[in-house]
Amino acid sequence: MAQVKVTAAVAGQERLAEGIYSMWIKEETIASQARPGQFVSLYSKDGARLLPRPISLCEIDREQGKIRLVYRIAGAGTEEFSHCQAGDSIEVMGPLGNGFPMDGLEGKRAFLVGGGIGIPPMLELAKELPCEVQAVLGYRDGTLFLEKEFQAAGSVYIATEDGSAGTKGNVLDAIRENGLKADIIFACGPTPMLKALKAYALEEGIPCYISLEERMACGIGACLACVCQSKETDSHSHVHNKRVCKDGPVFAAEEVEL
């Protein structure tokens, strides 16, 4: 699958919540090749910001040749992107990364677990999985986003830290409170959440695939800021590391140390 770097058109943008934005980009080549769990890199128009900003794909509209990015303002680069409007141009490279495995899941039950800004990468997966989808979404408070889109793809369970919506606590609390069971786990979110899900999957004896997209910096394998410890030796650094942006961002949970 070849990646491309192009100047694309912004098809539209809206604010979903405080500091959370949704942008549609018209780019037919990337949309036709992209898979759930992959990401793109967006380039700033400010020459002082040399490295691109990696952002995971939230939705892929292959018929219209568009991709949807839902991201959080985390610095000057994403702040710049939040001001883009329909008709603006933006430089984008992708699709990047490996994506989630989806083969052999017919008749299975899957947990799709997202925490915070790790929720958006799970939406396209929820739409495309050929099995029963149970989305377990963790938020800080009752300011929810994307939950209605997930409801169209399967059953949805909410956890909030302050208890203002759904289960009070974390995503595992929601799983246990609702008596949920699954045959496989797909997850993206903060490291403590992924670590807990890895342990839960081991206890239950089910496979678990995690996206470490929150750790990415440059998105192109240049800065090495996103390396994580792994069981295998990395061909690039020749140590027990993997670059999240080049070797991932999706890994089988047992492959990496969290």
C-alpha positions in Angstrom: 0.0 0.0 0.0 1.7 3.2 -1.2 1.5 6.4 0.8 1.1 9.7 -0.9 1.9 13.3 0.0 -0.5 15.7 -1.6 -2.1 19.1 -1.2 -5.8 18.3 -0.4 -8.9 20.3 0.1 -10.6 20.7 3.5 -14.3 19.7 2.9 -15.5 20.9 6.3 -14.8 21.3 9.9 -16.7 21.6 13.2 -16.1 21.8 16.9 -17.3 18.8 18.8 -16.4 19.7 22.3 -14.0 22.0 24.1 -10.7 21.6 22.3 -12.0 18.7 20.1 -12.5 19.3 16.4 -13.7 17.2 13.4 -12.3 17.8 10.0 -13.2 16.2 6.7 -10.5 16.2 4.0 -11.2 15.4 0.3 -8.4 13.1 -0.9 -9.5 10.2 -3.1 -6.2 8.3 -3.2 -5.8 8.2 0.6 -9.5 7.4 1.1 -9.4 4.5 -1.4 -6.4 2.9 0.3 -6.9 3.6 4.0 -7.9 1.0 6.6 -9.2 1.4 10.2 -6.4 2.1 12.7 -4.2 3.9 10.2 -3.3 7.6 10.4 -2.2 10.5 8.2 0.3 13.3 8.8 -0.8 16.9 8.4 1.8 19.6 7.6 1.7 23.1 9.0 1.9 26.1 6.7 4.3 27.7 9.2 7.8 26.9 7.9 9.1 26.9 11.5 7.2 23.7 12.2 9.1 21.2 10.1 7.6 18.0 11.4 4.1 17.0 10.6 1.3 16.2 13.1 0.1 12.6 13.0 -3.7 12.2 13.4 -5.6 8.9 13.3 -8.4 8.3 10.8 -11.8 8.5 12.4 -13.9 7.8 9.3 -13.2 6.8 5.7 -15.7 7.7 3.0 -14.4 5.8 0.0 -17.4 6.7 -2.2 -17.0 10.4 -1.7 -13.2 10.2 -1.5 -13.0 11.8 1.9 -11.4 11.1 5.3 -12.5 12.3 8.7 -10.0 13.4 11.4 -11.2 14.1 15.0 -8.4 15.6 17.0 -7.6 17.5 20.2 -5.8 20.8 20.2 -2.4 19.9 21.8 -0.1 22.6 20.6 0.5 25.3 17.9 0.2 22.8 15.0 -3.2 21.5 15.9 -4.3 25.0 16.9 -3.5 26.1 13.4 -5.5 23.2 11.9 -8.6 24.1 14.0 -9.0 27.3 12.1 -9.2 25.5 8.7 -12.5 26.0 6.8 -14.1 24.3 3.8 -12.2 25.2 0.7 -8.9 25.7 2.4 -5.9 23.6 1.3 -3.8 21.4 3.6 -0.8 19.2 2.9 -1.4 15.6 4.0 0.6 12.4 3.8 -0.9 8.9 4.1 -2.2 6.4 4.7 0.4 5.5 7.3 0.7 2.7 9.8 -0.6 -0.9 9.8 -4.2 -0.7 11.0 -6.3 -3.2 12.9 -6.6 -6.9 11.9 -10.2 -7.8 10.8 -9.9 -11.3 9.3 -11.7 -14.3 10.8 -14.1 -12.4 13.1 -17.4 -13.5 11.6 -19.7 -14.6 14.4 -17.4 -13.2 17.2 -18.1 -10.5 19.8 -15.6 -7.6 19.9 -14.9 -5.0 22.5 -14.0 -1.7 20.9 -12.5 0.4 23.7 -11.7 4.0 23.4 -10.5 6.5 26.0 -10.5 10.2 25.5 -9.0 11.2 22.2 -8.4 7.5 21.6 -12.1 7.2 20.8 -12.1 8.6 17.2 -9.7 5.9 15.8 -12.2 3.2 16.8 -15.2 4.5 14.8 -14.3 3.3 11.4 -13.3 0.0 12.8 -16.8 -0.2 14.5 -18.4 0.4 11.0 -16.3 -2.2 9.2 -15.9 -5.1 11.6 -17.8 -8.2 10.4 -19.0 -9.1 13.9 -20.9 -8.0 17.0 -19.6 -4.6 18.1 -19.6 -3.6 21.8 -18.1 -0.1 22.0 -17.0 0.9 25.5 -16.1 4.6 25.6 -14.3 6.4 28.4 -14.7 10.1 29.0 -13.5 12.5 31.7 -17.0 13.9 32.2 -20.4 14.2 30.6 -19.1 16.2 27.6 -19.4 13.3 25.2 -18.5 13.2 21.5 -19.0 10.6 18.7 -21.3 8.4 20.9 -24.2 8.7 18.4 -22.0 7.6 15.5 -21.0 4.5 17.5 -24.6 3.7 18.3 -25.3 3.3 14.6 -22.6 0.6 14.5 -23.4 -1.5 17.6 -24.1 -1.3 21.3 -22.5 1.5 23.3 -21.4 1.7 27.0 -20.1 4.9 28.5 -17.8 5.4 31.5 -17.0 8.8 33.0 -14.5 9.6 35.7 -17.0 11.8 37.5 -20.1 9.6 37.0 -22.0 12.3 35.1 -22.8 9.8 32.3 -22.9 6.0 32.2 -20.7 4.1 34.7 -18.7 6.1 37.2 -15.1 5.0 36.8 -13.1 3.6 33.9 -13.9 1.4 30.9 -13.2 -1.8 32.8 -15.7 -0.7 35.4 -18.3 -0.3 32.6 -17.5 -3.8 31.2 -17.9 -5.4 34.6 -21.0 -3.4 35.6 -22.8 -4.4 32.5 -21.6 -8.0 32.6 -20.1 -7.8 29.1 -18.1 -10.5 27.4 -16.1 -10.6 24.2 -13.9 -12.8 22.1 -11.4 -10.1 21.1 -10.4 -6.6 22.2 -9.5 -3.6 20.1 -8.4 -0.5 22.1 -6.9 3.0 21.8 -6.4 5.5 24.6 -4.1 6.4 27.5 -1.4 4.0 28.5 -2.9 3.1 32.0 -6.1 2.1 30.2 -4.2 0.0 27.7 -2.1 -1.6 30.4 -5.3 -2.6 32.3 -6.9 -4.0 29.2 -3.8 -6.0 28.4 -4.0 -7.6 31.9 -7.8 -8.2 31.5 -7.3 -9.9 28.2 -4.6 -12.2 29.7 -7.0 -13.1 32.5 -9.8 -13.8 30.0 -7.6 -15.6 27.6 -8.7 -13.5 24.6 -6.6 -11.6 22.0 -6.1 -7.9 22.5 -4.9 -5.3 19.9 -4.0 -1.9 21.0 -3.2 1.3 19.1 -0.5 3.5 20.7 -1.3 6.5 18.5 -1.2 8.9 21.4 2.5 8.4 21.7 3.4 9.6 18.2 5.3 12.8 17.6 6.5 13.2 14.0 4.6 10.3 12.5 7.3 9.4 9.9 9.9 7.5 12.0 12.4 10.4 12.2 12.4 11.6 15.7 12.3 8.3 17.7 10.1 10.0 20.3 7.4 7.3 20.0 9.5 4.2 20.6 8.1 1.5 22.9 9.7 -1.5 24.4 9.0 -4.7 22.6 9.9 -8.4 22.9 11.5 -8.5 19.5 14.6 -6.6 18.3 13.8 -3.6 16.1 15.5 -3.7 12.7 16.1 0.1 12.7 17.7 0.5 16.2 18.7 -3.1 16.8 17.4 -3.0 20.4 14.1 -4.1 22.0 12.2 -1.1 20.7 9.5 -0.5 18.1 8.6 2.8 16.5 4.9 3.3 17.0 4.5 5.3 13.8 6.4 2.9 11.5 5.9 -0.6 13.2 2.4 0.3 14.5 0.5 2.1 15.7 -1.5 -1.2 16.2 0.2 -4.0 18.1 -0.9 -7.2 19.7 -0.8 -6.4 23.4 1.7 -9.1 24.2 4.2 -7.6 21.7 4.9 -4.5 23.7 5.7 -3.4 27.2 3.4 -0.6 28.6 
